[in-house]
């Protein structure tokens, strides 16, 4: 018979596996941006520093990100060197990804 001091099994959501899966996905995506020269990238960080790090075409900007179409190979490495926290390939730009 259970007593008041017995612990009940926790039935919450498994946060650790979900966080590990998200971190792994972001890591693989970031490594893909380093290995392959994407047509358009999203760089997270200080927009002023990121714009100075690469001379590509600016597609979009926000408070903590830039969407850039790199001008030359090696742009992802230059963005990281310029202070980017994370650089990911952008799947599409413009309205619904249309170009």
C-alpha positions as CSV (number, residue, x, y, z in Angstrom):
1,X,0.0,0.0,0.0
2,X,1.5,3.4,-1.0
3,X,2.2,6.0,1.7
4,X,2.5,9.7,1.5
5,X,6.3,9.5,1.4
6,X,6.4,7.2,-1.6
7,X,7.4,8.9,-4.8
8,X,5.3,8.7,-7.9
9,X,7.0,8.2,-11.2
10,X,7.4,11.4,-13.2
11,X,5.3,11.5,-16.3
12,X,6.6,14.8,-17.8
13,X,7.9,15.3,-21.3
14,X,11.4,14.0,-22.0
15,X,13.2,17.3,-22.4
16,X,16.8,16.0,-22.5
17,X,16.3,13.8,-25.6
18,X,14.5,16.6,-27.4
19,X,17.3,19.1,-26.5
20,X,20.0,16.6,-27.6
21,X,18.2,16.0,-30.9
22,X,17.8,19.8,-31.6
23,X,21.5,20.4,-30.7
24,X,22.6,17.6,-33.0
25,X,20.4,18.8,-35.9
26,X,21.8,22.4,-35.5
27,X,25.4,21.0,-35.4
28,X,25.0,18.9,-38.5
29,X,23.3,21.8,-40.4
30,X,26.1,24.2,-39.3
31,X,28.8,21.7,-40.5
32,X,27.0,21.4,-43.8
33,X,27.3,25.1,-44.3
34,X,31.0,24.8,-43.8
35,X,31.5,21.9,-46.1
36,X,29.2,23.1,-48.9
37,X,29.0,26.6,-50.3
38,X,25.3,27.5,-49.9
39,X,23.7,30.0,-52.2
40,X,22.2,31.9,-49.3
41,X,23.1,31.8,-45.6
42,X,21.5,33.0,-42.3
43,X,24.1,34.3,-39.9
44,X,23.2,34.9,-36.3
45,X,25.1,37.6,-34.4
46,X,25.7,41.4,-34.5
47,X,24.5,42.5,-37.9
48,X,27.0,45.4,-38.3
49,X,29.9,43.1,-37.6
50,X,28.6,40.4,-39.9
51,X,28.0,42.8,-42.8
52,X,31.6,44.0,-42.5
53,X,32.9,40.4,-42.4
54,X,31.5,39.5,-45.9
55,X,30.9,41.6,-49.0
56,X,28.1,39.5,-50.3
57,X,24.6,40.7,-51.2
58,X,22.4,41.5,-48.3
59,X,19.0,39.8,-48.6
60,X,17.4,40.5,-45.3
61,X,18.4,41.8,-41.8
62,X,17.1,41.8,-38.3
63,X,18.2,42.7,-34.8
64,X,20.4,39.7,-34.4
65,X,20.7,38.1,-37.9
66,X,21.6,38.7,-41.5
67,X,20.5,36.7,-44.6
68,X,23.4,37.0,-47.1
69,X,24.1,35.8,-50.6
70,X,27.9,35.3,-50.4
71,X,30.0,36.8,-53.1
72,X,32.9,34.3,-52.9
73,X,33.7,30.9,-51.5
74,X,34.7,30.8,-47.9
75,X,32.0,33.2,-46.8
76,X,30.9,31.0,-43.9
77,X,34.3,30.9,-42.4
78,X,34.6,34.7,-42.8
79,X,31.3,35.2,-41.0
80,X,32.4,33.0,-38.1
81,X,35.7,34.9,-38.0
82,X,33.6,38.2,-38.0
83,X,31.7,37.1,-34.9
84,X,28.8,35.0,-36.1
85,X,27.3,32.7,-33.4
86,X,25.8,30.3,-35.9
87,X,25.7,30.2,-39.7
88,X,23.1,28.0,-41.4
89,X,22.1,27.5,-45.1
90,X,18.9,29.4,-45.9
91,X,16.5,27.1,-47.6
92,X,14.7,29.9,-49.6
93,X,14.4,33.7,-49.7
94,X,11.7,36.0,-50.5
95,X,8.0,35.3,-50.5
96,X,7.6,31.5,-49.8
97,X,11.1,30.8,-51.0
98,X,10.4,32.0,-54.6
99,X,13.2,33.5,-56.5
